[in-house]
């Protein structure tokens, strides 16, 4: 088989996405992920009391009226095929679940690209990041674990800074290897760094992505007015009813190569990265946790400039879209200004489907957009009741995609999209994506061809055969020569083996189905028999024109190694707040003490400052409001902290609210509060 690449806007600076893999709430693989996205499925789980208690929730906490039993839960996050990666059972149990899942996902991403670890391009780099985890916290404070395997080993097996080196070590990748941390924008930042490393020649292939498994347990959260989490357990980006996000878990890894190398080497190009950029808001915003406008615009503009494209040519923007009033409002302002002149741009956010996957959020968004490009289909943002005013018909070129729709092509231009990720602390990332170049194929008769399969167990071999049969029975099945080439060169040879011999993909699909049902192919092949005996086989080459293709990857089936949970030192009664002081002087003293503690002040004399003069910010305001409510039963509007009054006067106002029952909890959204301060 030979291939021809149709020229389609790919300059020397273009980078190809040649493989990818991920696991997200409701989706153990990317096929399921796409099905859920296309069908508008919300995969955020509403958890039952029995599920929460079974996973160790505090019964008193569940009784808190503000407790929200919702989560973007990732099933089987505690499972790991330790033997495949050379870990002992003791090491696997200590290894953080984030490390486990990231290792398996990196393996699958390389296989999706048609490469078998460690038979990868020279100098393959690794750029990944992860979230803080319960497991790492528990491991780092467990003296028994440190005594068993050593304090250094505990750190190496749990710390986020070793996410990348473990992948490089276990998969035999000898390019740059580094952990990246930019909060919520981490995994899109890894893509930017990997692209730059490829263009600078620091590596010839790169893995980029992120993982967020804060806990493998099913658990909800306590909603705080003015906080970032939703009161009803649903995320509604760019909706009039948007009231926050929902925490979720996930992992995503992409394999990148320079587009010219990918095309020359016959790699399966899934999409093209035309440009990337990273900025930081610096001090140009109202608080550390607040997003900024100017540098988000700069990230978008610089990425499209790097791509050599006008932003007005974009057809879709996958936004950060947390569903918070402040964040969404700023993103819409950024998009309206950065993409001014565009005739029509769809906008959406995958957080409505899976929740906010923290350090994996950028990878989840990028993978979603690549899948939409591949299927020429725009997937809907879900949970929408009424789009905000800026997205209503005629208000701007931006429109919220709320139904599945075709993504039309254009004469003279490929499909183009932007993906944005914004991190707490101000690191903004934007990536410009283009659909993959069309590949015309001229298929020559391959004749009877051996398709070798292997796995660690019989059950996994059967599952692999079933999945491969389904892929080859599809209308868009790749050529038999490409399939055989990928299986022979792009898979690790494992102990349980089988093979079939076929002359075309339809015959191959039938024989693989029979193999999965316990009926091996009766055709005998000399090299196939050597393969069955466990020998290292030198398969004959197919000649020029053959290429790697994306096929079902290894079906991991590891056992549960659980996860460590921090030990509770005391039982907290959360069903009702502690009784407040009964005297006015006592109440005033208690409120003042809380303010002094929250702002780390030295004495009551410091209460002569305003909240911001004392170093307060939005995050501290939410924390302090939560403590006033939980400990004193006073529901304080966040805007009180933003008024230009002294802390002493603010404390007096809080006491007045207690005495007169003010503060009914109907808080303005964060945007209004911050705009009032500005």
C-alpha positions as CSV (number, residue, x, y, z in Angstrom):
1,X,0.0,0.0,0.0
2,X,1.2,3.5,-0.8
3,X,-0.1,6.8,0.5
4,X,-0.3,10.3,-0.7
5,X,-0.7,13.3,1.6
6,X,-3.0,15.9,0.3
7,X,-1.4,19.3,1.0
8,X,-3.5,21.1,3.6
9,X,-2.0,24.1,5.4
10,X,0.8,22.4,7.3
11,X,4.0,24.5,7.6
12,X,7.2,23.4,9.2
13,X,6.2,24.5,12.6
14,X,3.1,22.2,12.7
15,X,3.1,19.4,15.2
16,X,1.0,16.2,14.8
17,X,-1.0,14.4,17.4
18,X,-0.2,10.8,16.5
19,X,-1.7,9.0,19.5
20,X,-3.8,9.7,22.5
21,X,-5.4,7.9,25.4
22,X,-7.6,8.9,28.4
23,X,-10.0,7.8,31.1
24,X,-12.7,10.2,32.3
25,X,-15.9,10.0,34.4
26,X,-18.2,7.5,32.6
27,X,-15.6,6.6,30.1
28,X,-12.9,3.9,30.5
29,X,-11.5,4.7,27.1
30,X,-11.8,7.3,24.3
31,X,-14.4,5.5,22.3
32,X,-16.8,5.7,25.3
33,X,-15.7,9.3,25.9
34,X,-16.7,10.3,22.4
35,X,-20.0,8.4,22.6
36,X,-20.9,10.3,25.8
37,X,-19.8,13.6,24.4
38,X,-21.6,13.1,21.1
39,X,-24.8,12.0,22.8
40,X,-24.8,14.9,25.3
41,X,-24.3,12.7,28.4
42,X,-23.6,14.3,31.8
43,X,-21.2,11.8,33.5
44,X,-21.2,13.6,36.9
45,X,-22.5,11.1,39.4
46,X,-25.1,11.8,42.0
47,X,-24.0,9.6,44.9
48,X,-26.2,7.8,47.3
49,X,-25.7,7.8,51.1
50,X,-24.9,4.1,51.1
51,X,-22.2,4.6,48.4
52,X,-20.7,7.5,50.3
53,X,-20.7,5.6,53.7
54,X,-19.2,2.5,52.0
55,X,-16.3,4.6,50.8
56,X,-15.6,6.1,54.2
57,X,-17.7,9.3,54.4
58,X,-18.3,10.8,57.8
59,X,-22.0,10.4,58.6
60,X,-22.0,13.7,60.4
61,X,-20.7,15.5,57.3
62,X,-23.5,13.9,55.2
63,X,-26.0,15.5,57.5
64,X,-24.7,19.0,56.7
65,X,-27.4,20.8,54.7
66,X,-24.6,22.2,52.5
67,X,-23.2,18.8,51.6
68,X,-23.5,18.1,47.9
69,X,-23.3,14.3,47.0
70,X,-21.9,14.8,43.4
71,X,-18.6,14.0,41.8
72,X,-17.1,13.3,38.4
73,X,-16.1,9.9,39.7
74,X,-13.5,7.8,37.8
75,X,-14.3,4.1,38.3
76,X,-11.6,1.5,38.9
77,X,-9.0,4.2,39.7
78,X,-7.5,1.9,42.3
79,X,-6.6,-0.9,39.8
80,X,-3.2,-1.4,38.3
81,X,-1.4,-4.1,36.3
82,X,1.7,-3.9,38.5
83,X,3.6,-6.9,36.9
84,X,3.5,-5.4,33.5
85,X,5.5,-2.4,34.8
86,X,7.8,-4.3,37.0
87,X,6.5,-3.2,40.4
88,X,6.3,-5.6,43.4
89,X,3.0,-5.8,45.3
90,X,4.4,-3.7,48.1
91,X,5.6,-1.1,45.7
92,X,2.3,-1.1,43.8
93,X,0.3,-0.6,47.0
94,X,2.5,2.4,48.0
95,X,2.6,3.8,44.4
96,X,0.1,6.7,44.1
97,X,-3.0,5.9,42.0
98,X,-2.1,8.9,39.9
99,X,1.2,7.3,39.0
100,X,-0.5,4.0,38.3
101,X,-3.1,5.4,35.9
102,X,-0.6,7.7,34.2
103,X,1.7,4.8,33.4
104,X,-1.1,2.7,31.9
105,X,-2.4,5.7,29.9
106,X,1.0,6.6,28.6
107,X,1.4,3.0,27.4
108,X,-1.9,3.1,25.7
109,X,-1.2,6.4,24.0
110,X,2.0,5.1,22.5
111,X,0.2,2.0,21.3
112,X,-2.5,4.2,19.8
113,X,0.3,5.9,17.9
114,X,1.5,2.5,16.6
115,X,4.6,2.3,18.9
116,X,5.5,-0.4,21.4
117,X,7.4,0.8,24.4
118,X,10.4,1.0,24.4
119,X,10.6,0.8,20.5
120,X,9.8,4.5,20.2
121,X,11.4,7.4,18.2
122,X,14.8,8.6,19.4
123,X,14.7,10.9,22.4
124,X,11.0,10.7,23.3
125,X,10.2,13.3,26.0
126,X,7.7,13.3,28.8
127,X,5.8,16.4,30.0
128,X,3.1,15.7,32.6
129,X,1.5,17.0,35.8
130,X,-0.8,15.8,38.5
131,X,-2.9,17.0,41.4
132,X,-2.5,16.7,45.2
133,X,-3.9,13.4,46.4
134,X,-5.2,11.9,49.6
135,X,-2.9,8.9,49.0
136,X,0.3,11.1,48.9
137,X,-0.8,13.0,52.0
138,X,-1.5,9.8,53.9
139,X,1.7,8.1,52.8
140,X,3.8,11.1,53.7
141,X,2.4,11.0,57.3
142,X,2.5,7.3,57.9
143,X,5.4,6.3,60.0
144,X,4.7,2.6,59.6
145,X,5.0,2.9,55.8
146,X,8.2,4.8,56.1
147,X,9.6,2.2,58.4
148,X,8.7,-0.6,56.0
149,X,10.0,0.7,52.7
150,X,11.9,3.9,53.7
151,X,11.0,7.5,53.7
152,X,12.8,8.2,50.4
153,X,11.0,5.4,48.7
154,X,7.7,6.7,50.0
155,X,8.4,10.1,48.4
156,X,9.6,8.6,45.1
157,X,6.4,6.5,44.8
158,X,3.9,9.2,45.7
159,X,5.3,12.7,44.9
160,X,4.0,14.5,41.8
161,X,7.5,15.5,40.8
162,X,8.2,11.8,39.9
163,X,5.3,11.3,37.6
164,X,7.3,12.0,34.5
165,X,10.5,10.1,35.5
166,X,8.6,6.9,36.3
167,X,7.1,6.9,32.8
168,X,10.5,7.5,31.2
169,X,12.1,4.8,33.3
170,X,9.4,2.1,32.9
171,X,8.7,2.7,29.2
172,X,12.4,3.3,28.2
173,X,12.0,6.9,27.0
174,X,15.2,8.9,26.9
175,X,14.1,12.4,26.0
176,X,13.5,15.3,28.4
177,X,11.4,14.3,31.3
178,X,9.7,16.8,33.6
179,X,6.7,17.4,35.9
180,X,4.7,20.5,35.1
181,X,2.5,22.4,37.6
182,X,0.3,25.4,36.6
183,X,-2.8,24.4,38.5
184,X,-5.9,23.9,36.4
185,X,-4.0,24.7,33.1
186,X,-1.3,22.1,33.8
187,X,-2.0,19.5,31.1
188,X,-2.4,22.1,28.4
189,X,0.8,23.7,29.5
190,X,2.5,20.4,29.1
191,X,1.4,20.4,25.4
192,X,2.9,23.8,24.9
193,X,6.2,22.7,26.4
194,X,6.2,19.5,24.4
195,X,5.5,21.4,21.2
196,X,8.3,23.9,21.9
197,X,10.7,21.0,22.7
198,X,9.9,19.3,19.4
199,X,10.3,22.5,17.3
200,X,13.7,23.2,19.0
201,X,14.9,19.7,18.3
202,X,15.2,18.7,22.0
203,X,13.2,15.5,21.2
204,X,11.7,13.7,18.2
205,X,8.5,12.6,20.0
206,X,6.9,13.7,23.2
207,X,4.2,12.5,25.6
208,X,2.1,15.4,27.1
209,X,-0.8,15.3,29.5
210,X,-2.0,15.2,33.0
211,X,-3.8,13.3,35.7
212,X,-6.1,14.2,38.6
213,X,-7.1,11.5,41.1
214,X,-7.5,13.5,44.3
215,X,-9.2,10.4,45.8
216,X,-10.2,7.1,44.4
217,X,-13.2,7.2,46.8
218,X,-16.7,8.3,45.9
219,X,-17.1,11.5,47.8
220,X,-19.1,14.8,47.6
221,X,-18.2,18.2,48.9
222,X,-19.5,21.0,51.1
223,X,-20.8,24.0,49.2
224,X,-19.8,27.4,50.4
225,X,-21.6,30.5,49.1
226,X,-19.2,32.5,47.0
227,X,-17.0,29.4,46.4
228,X,-16.2,27.7,43.1
229,X,-18.3,24.6,43.6
230,X,-21.9,24.3,42.5
231,X,-24.8,24.1,45.0
232,X,-26.7,21.5,43.0
233,X,-23.9,19.2,41.8
234,X,-24.1,20.3,38.1
235,X,-21.8,22.4,36.1
236,X,-23.5,24.8,33.7
237,X,-20.9,26.8,31.7
238,X,-22.1,30.0,30.1
239,X,-25.6,29.5,31.4
240,X,-27.8,32.1,33.2
241,X,-28.1,29.5,36.1
242,X,-24.3,28.8,36.3
243,X,-23.3,28.6,40.0
244,X,-20.0,26.8,40.0
245,X,-18.2,23.7,39.0
246,X,-18.1,20.1,40.3
247,X,-14.8,18.2,41.1
248,X,-13.9,15.3,38.8
249,X,-11.1,12.9,38.2
250,X,-9.4,11.9,35.0
251,X,-6.3,11.2,33.0
252,X,-5.2,12.1,29.5
253,X,-2.0,11.7,27.5
254,X,-1.2,12.7,23.9
255,X,1.8,11.6,21.7
256,X,3.2,14.4,19.6
257,X,5.7,14.5,16.7
258,X,6.7,17.1,14.2
259,X,4.2,16.8,11.4
260,X,6.9,16.4,8.8
261,X,8.4,13.4,10.7
262,X,5.0,11.9,11.3
263,X,4.0,12.0,7.7
264,X,7.4,10.7,6.6
265,X,7.3,7.8,9.1
266,X,3.7,6.8,8.3
267,X,2.3,7.7,11.8
268,X,-1.5,8.0,12.3
269,X,-2.0,11.7,12.4
270,X,-5.2,12.4,14.4
271,X,-4.9,16.2,14.4
272,X,-2.4,19.0,13.8
273,X,-1.3,21.6,16.4
274,X,-0.7,24.8,14.5
275,X,0.3,27.1,17.4
276,X,0.5,27.4,21.2
277,X,1.1,30.2,23.7
278,X,1.3,30.6,27.5
279,X,1.0,33.8,29.5
280,X,0.4,34.8,33.1
281,X,-1.9,37.6,34.4
282,X,0.8,38.9,36.7
283,X,-0.7,41.5,39.0
284,X,-3.2,42.7,36.5
285,X,-6.3,41.2,38.2
286,X,-8.3,41.8,41.4
287,X,-6.9,38.8,43.3
288,X,-4.6,35.9,43.2
289,X,-7.4,33.4,42.4
290,X,-9.2,35.7,40.0
291,X,-8.7,35.4,36.2
292,X,-7.6,38.4,34.1
293,X,-8.6,39.6,30.7
294,X,-5.6,41.1,29.0
295,X,-3.2,38.2,29.3
296,X,-5.9,35.7,28.3
297,X,-6.4,37.7,25.1
298,X,-2.6,37.7,24.7
299,X,-2.4,33.9,24.9
300,X,-5.1,33.5,22.3
301,X,-3.5,36.2,20.0
302,X,0.0,34.8,20.3
303,X,-1.1,31.2,19.6
304,X,-2.9,32.2,16.4
305,X,0.1,34.4,15.4
306,X,2.4,31.4,15.9
307,X,0.0,29.4,13.7
308,X,0.2,32.0,11.0
309,X,-3.6,32.2,11.0
310,X,-6.1,34.9,11.7
311,X,-8.3,34.1,14.8
312,X,-11.3,35.0,12.7
313,X,-10.8,31.7,10.8
314,X,-11.7,29.7,13.9
315,X,-14.9,27.8,13.9
316,X,-15.0,26.5,17.5
317,X,-13.6,27.4,20.9
318,X,-13.3,24.8,23.6
319,X,-13.3,27.1,26.6
320,X,-12.0,26.6,30.2
321,X,-15.7,27.1,31.1
322,X,-15.9,26.3,34.8
323,X,-19.4,27.5,35.2
324,X,-18.5,30.3,37.7
325,X,-19.9,33.7,37.2
326,X,-16.6,35.5,37.2
327,X,-14.6,33.0,35.1
328,X,-17.3,32.6,32.5
329,X,-17.9,36.3,32.1
330,X,-14.2,37.0,31.7
331,X,-13.8,34.2,29.1
332,X,-16.6,35.5,27.0
333,X,-15.1,39.0,27.1
334,X,-11.8,37.5,26.0
335,X,-13.3,35.5,23.2
336,X,-15.4,38.4,21.9
337,X,-12.3,40.5,21.7
338,X,-9.8,37.9,20.6
339,X,-12.0,36.4,17.9
340,X,-13.6,39.7,16.7
341,X,-14.4,39.6,13.0
342,X,-15.2,35.9,13.0
343,X,-18.5,35.2,11.3
344,X,-19.6,32.4,13.6
345,X,-17.8,30.5,16.4
346,X,-19.2,27.7,18.4
347,X,-18.2,27.6,22.1
348,X,-18.4,24.9,24.7
349,X,-16.9,23.3,27.8
350,X,-16.4,19.6,28.6
351,X,-16.7,20.4,32.3
352,X,-20.4,20.3,31.9
353,X,-20.0,16.6,31.0
354,X,-17.4,15.4,33.4
355,X,-16.8,18.1,36.0
356,X,-13.5,20.0,36.6
357,X,-10.7,17.5,36.3
358,X,-8.1,19.9,37.7
359,X,-4.7,19.2,36.3
360,X,-6.2,16.9,33.6
361,X,-8.7,19.5,32.5
362,X,-6.7,20.8,29.6
363,X,-6.1,17.3,28.2
364,X,-9.8,16.4,28.5
365,X,-10.6,19.6,26.5
366,X,-8.0,19.0,23.9
367,X,-8.9,15.4,23.4
368,X,-12.6,16.3,23.1
369,X,-11.8,18.8,20.4
370,X,-9.6,16.4,18.5
371,X,-12.4,13.8,18.6
372,X,-14.8,16.4,17.2
373,X,-12.4,17.2,14.4
374,X,-12.0,13.5,13.5
375,X,-15.8,13.0,13.4
376,X,-16.6,16.4,11.9
377,X,-19.1,16.8,14.6
378,X,-19.6,19.4,17.3
379,X,-20.6,17.9,20.7
380,X,-23.0,19.8,22.9
381,X,-22.4,21.5,26.2
382,X,-25.0,20.0,28.6
383,X,-27.0,21.1,31.6
384,X,-27.8,24.4,29.8
385,X,-31.1,26.1,30.7
386,X,-30.6,29.5,29.1
387,X,-27.3,30.8,27.6
388,X,-26.0,34.1,29.1
389,X,-26.9,37.3,27.2
390,X,-23.5,37.5,25.4
391,X,-24.2,34.1,23.7
392,X,-27.8,34.8,22.6
393,X,-28.6,35.1,18.9
394,X,-27.3,38.3,17.4
395,X,-25.4,39.4,20.5
396,X,-22.0,38.3,19.2
397,X,-20.4,35.8,16.8
398,X,-20.1,33.4,19.7
399,X,-22.8,30.8,20.2
400,X,-23.1,28.1,22.8
401,X,-23.3,24.7,21.2
402,X,-26.1,22.9,23.0
403,X,-27.0,20.2,20.4
404,X,-25.0,17.8,18.4
405,X,-24.4,19.2,15.0
406,X,-22.3,18.6,11.9
407,X,-19.0,20.5,11.7
408,X,-19.1,21.8,8.1
409,X,-15.9,22.0,5.9
410,X,-14.9,25.1,4.0
411,X,-13.5,25.7,0.6
412,X,-9.8,26.6,0.9
413,X,-9.6,26.2,4.7
414,X,-9.4,23.2,7.0
415,X,-11.5,22.9,10.1
416,X,-9.9,25.0,12.8
417,X,-10.4,25.3,16.6
418,X,-8.9,26.9,19.7
419,X,-8.6,25.3,23.1
420,X,-8.1,27.5,26.2
421,X,-7.1,26.5,29.7
422,X,-6.8,28.9,32.7
423,X,-5.0,28.1,36.0
424,X,-5.5,29.5,39.4
425,X,-2.5,31.8,39.8
426,X,-3.0,33.2,36.3
427,X,-1.3,30.8,33.9
428,X,-3.3,31.0,30.6
429,X,-2.7,28.6,27.7
430,X,-4.2,28.5,24.2
431,X,-3.7,25.8,21.5
432,X,-4.7,26.1,17.9
433,X,-5.9,22.9,16.4
434,X,-6.4,21.9,12.8
435,X,-8.0,18.8,11.3
436,X,-5.6,16.1,10.2
437,X,-4.5,16.1,6.5
438,X,-6.4,13.8,4.3
439,X,-4.5,10.7,3.4
440,X,-5.3,9.1,0.1
441,X,-4.6,5.4,0.0
442,X,-3.8,3.1,-2.9
443,X,-4.3,-0.4,-1.7
444,X,-2.5,-3.3,-3.3
445,X,-3.4,-6.9,-2.7
446,X,-1.5,-8.1,0.4
447,X,-2.2,-11.7,0.0
448,X,-2.7,-13.9,3.1
449,X,-1.3,-12.0,6.1
450,X,-0.5,-13.0,9.7
451,X,-2.0,-10.9,12.4
452,X,-0.2,-11.6,15.7
453,X,-1.9,-11.0,19.1
454,X,-0.6,-11.3,22.6
455,X,-1.6,-10.5,26.2
456,X,-0.7,-11.5,29.8
457,X,-3.8,-13.6,30.3
458,X,-6.3,-15.6,28.2
459,X,-9.1,-13.3,29.3
460,X,-7.2,-10.2,28.0
461,X,-6.4,-12.0,24.7
462,X,-10.0,-12.8,24.1
463,X,-11.0,-9.2,24.9
464,X,-8.3,-7.9,22.6
465,X,-9.5,-10.1,19.7
466,X,-13.1,-9.0,20.2
467,X,-12.1,-5.3,20.1
468,X,-9.9,-5.8,17.1
469,X,-12.7,-7.7,15.3
470,X,-15.1,-4.8,15.9
471,X,-12.6,-2.3,14.5
472,X,-11.9,-4.3,11.4
473,X,-15.6,-4.8,10.7
474,X,-16.2,-1.1,10.7
475,X,-16.8,0.8,7.4
476,X,-13.7,2.9,7.9
477,X,-11.4,-0.1,8.8
478,X,-7.8,0.4,7.8
479,X,-6.0,-1.8,5.3
480,X,-4.9,-5.3,6.3
481,X,-1.3,-4.5,5.5
482,X,-1.4,-1.5,7.9
483,X,-3.1,-3.5,10.6
484,X,-0.6,-6.3,10.4
485,X,2.3,-3.9,10.3
486,X,1.0,-2.1,13.4
487,X,0.5,-5.4,15.3
488,X,3.9,-6.7,14.4
489,X,5.9,-3.5,15.2
490,X,3.7,-1.5,17.5
491,X,2.9,-4.0,20.3
492,X,5.0,-5.6,23.1
493,X,5.2,-9.4,22.8
494,X,3.5,-10.8,25.8
495,X,3.4,-14.5,26.9
496,X,-0.2,-15.5,26.0
497,X,-0.3,-15.5,22.2
498,X,-2.5,-16.3,19.2
499,X,-2.7,-15.4,15.5
500,X,-5.0,-15.4,12.5
501,X,-4.2,-15.5,8.8
502,X,-6.5,-13.5,6.4
503,X,-6.5,-12.0,3.0
504,X,-8.6,-8.9,3.8
505,X,-10.0,-7.1,6.8
506,X,-13.5,-8.7,6.5
507,X,-12.0,-12.2,6.7
508,X,-9.7,-11.0,9.5
509,X,-12.7,-9.7,11.5
510,X,-14.5,-13.0,11.1
511,X,-11.5,-15.1,12.2
512,X,-10.9,-12.8,15.2
513,X,-14.5,-13.1,16.3
514,X,-14.1,-16.9,16.1
515,X,-10.8,-16.8,18.0
516,X,-12.5,-14.8,20.8
517,X,-15.2,-17.5,20.9
518,X,-12.6,-20.3,21.4
519,X,-12.2,-21.3,17.8
520,X,-8.5,-20.7,16.7
521,X,-7.8,-20.1,13.0
522,X,-7.1,-23.6,11.4
523,X,-4.7,-22.0,8.9
524,X,-1.1,-22.8,9.8
525,X,1.7,-20.4,9.2
526,X,5.4,-21.1,9.9
527,X,6.1,-17.7,11.5
528,X,2.8,-17.7,13.2
529,X,3.7,-21.0,14.9
530,X,7.0,-19.6,16.0
531,X,5.1,-16.7,17.5
532,X,2.9,-19.2,19.4
533,X,6.0,-20.9,20.8
534,X,7.2,-17.6,22.3
535,X,10.0,-17.1,19.9
536,X,11.2,-13.7,18.7
537,X,9.9,-13.5,15.2
538,X,11.5,-11.4,12.4
539,X,8.4,-10.5,10.4
540,X,8.9,-9.7,6.7
541,X,8.5,-6.0,5.9
542,X,5.6,-4.8,3.8
543,X,7.7,-2.3,1.8
544,X,7.3,1.4,1.2
545,X,3.9,3.0,1.8
546,X,2.8,0.9,4.7
547,X,1.9,2.9,7.8
548,X,0.9,2.7,11.4
549,X,-2.8,2.9,12.3
550,X,-4.8,3.5,15.4
551,X,-6.0,0.2,16.7
552,X,-7.5,-1.1,20.0
553,X,-4.9,-0.9,22.7
554,X,-3.9,-3.3,25.4
555,X,-6.9,-4.1,27.7
556,X,-5.5,-3.5,31.2
557,X,-7.0,-5.8,33.8
558,X,-5.0,-5.1,37.0
559,X,-6.2,-5.9,40.5
560,X,-7.2,-3.4,43.1
561,X,-4.3,-2.0,45.1
562,X,-6.5,0.4,46.9
563,X,-5.4,3.8,48.1
564,X,-4.2,5.3,51.4
565,X,-6.5,7.6,53.3
566,X,-5.4,10.2,55.9
567,X,-6.1,9.2,59.4
568,X,-8.7,11.2,61.3
569,X,-7.3,12.6,64.6
570,X,-10.6,13.7,65.9
571,X,-14.3,13.5,65.1
572,X,-15.8,16.8,64.0
573,X,-19.5,17.5,64.7
574,X,-20.7,19.2,61.6
575,X,-24.5,18.7,61.9
576,X,-24.8,22.1,63.7
577,X,-22.5,25.0,64.4
578,X,-21.0,25.5,67.8
579,X,-23.0,27.8,70.0
580,X,-22.2,31.5,69.5
581,X,-21.3,33.8,72.4
582,X,-24.3,35.2,74.1
583,X,-22.9,38.6,75.1
584,X,-22.3,41.4,72.6
585,X,-18.7,41.8,73.8
586,X,-18.1,38.1,73.5
587,X,-19.5,38.0,70.0
588,X,-17.4,41.0,68.9
589,X,-14.3,39.5,70.4
590,X,-14.9,36.2,68.6
591,X,-15.5,37.8,65.2
592,X,-12.4,39.9,65.6
593,X,-10.3,36.9,66.5
594,X,-11.5,35.0,63.4
595,X,-10.6,38.0,61.2
596,X,-7.2,38.3,62.8
597,X,-6.5,34.6,62.4
598,X,-7.7,34.4,58.8
599,X,-5.6,37.4,57.7
600,X,-2.6,36.5,59.9
601,X,-2.7,39.8,61.8
602,X,-0.7,40.5,64.9
603,X,-3.2,42.4,67.1
604,X,-6.5,44.2,67.2
605,X,-4.7,47.4,66.2
606,X,-4.4,45.9,62.7
607,X,-8.2,46.0,62.4
608,X,-7.9,49.7,61.5
609,X,-7.0,48.6,57.9
610,X,-9.4,47.7,55.1
611,X,-9.7,44.1,54.1
612,X,-7.4,44.5,51.1
613,X,-4.9,46.7,52.9
614,X,-4.5,43.8,55.4
615,X,-3.6,41.4,52.5
616,X,-7.0,39.8,52.0
617,X,-8.0,38.2,48.7
618,X,-11.0,36.4,47.2
619,X,-9.9,33.0,48.5
620,X,-9.5,34.2,52.1
621,X,-12.9,35.9,51.9
622,X,-14.6,32.6,51.0
623,X,-12.7,30.8,53.8
624,X,-13.6,33.5,56.4
625,X,-17.3,33.6,55.3
626,X,-17.4,29.8,55.7
627,X,-16.0,29.9,59.2
628,X,-18.4,32.7,60.3
629,X,-21.3,30.6,59.0
630,X,-20.1,27.2,60.4
631,X,-18.8,28.5,63.8
632,X,-21.1,31.4,64.6
633,X,-24.1,30.7,62.4
634,X,-23.7,34.1,60.6
635,X,-24.3,34.1,56.8
636,X,-22.1,36.9,55.6
637,X,-22.3,38.2,52.0
638,X,-18.9,38.1,50.3
639,X,-19.3,41.7,49.1
640,X,-19.0,42.9,52.7
641,X,-15.2,42.1,52.5
642,X,-14.9,44.2,49.5
643,X,-16.3,47.4,50.9
644,X,-13.9,50.3,51.7
645,X,-14.4,50.1,55.5
646,X,-12.0,49.1,58.3
647,X,-11.9,45.6,59.5
648,X,-13.2,46.9,62.9
649,X,-16.2,48.3,61.2
650,X,-16.6,45.1,59.1
651,X,-16.6,43.0,62.3
652,X,-19.2,45.3,63.8
653,X,-21.4,44.9,60.7
654,X,-21.0,41.1,61.1
655,X,-22.2,41.3,64.7
656,X,-25.2,43.5,63.6
657,X,-26.1,40.7,61.1
658,X,-26.1,38.2,63.9
659,X,-28.3,40.4,66.1
660,X,-30.8,41.3,63.4
661,X,-30.8,38.1,61.4
662,X,-29.4,39.8,58.2
663,X,-27.4,37.9,55.6
664,X,-29.9,35.6,54.0
665,X,-27.4,33.9,51.8
666,X,-28.6,35.5,48.5
667,X,-25.0,36.5,47.5
668,X,-24.2,38.4,44.4
669,X,-22.1,36.4,42.0
670,X,-18.3,36.8,42.2
671,X,-18.1,39.0,39.2
672,X,-20.3,41.7,40.6
673,X,-18.4,41.6,43.8
674,X,-15.0,42.0,42.2
675,X,-16.3,44.7,39.8
676,X,-17.7,46.6,42.8
677,X,-14.2,46.6,44.3
678,X,-12.6,47.7,41.0
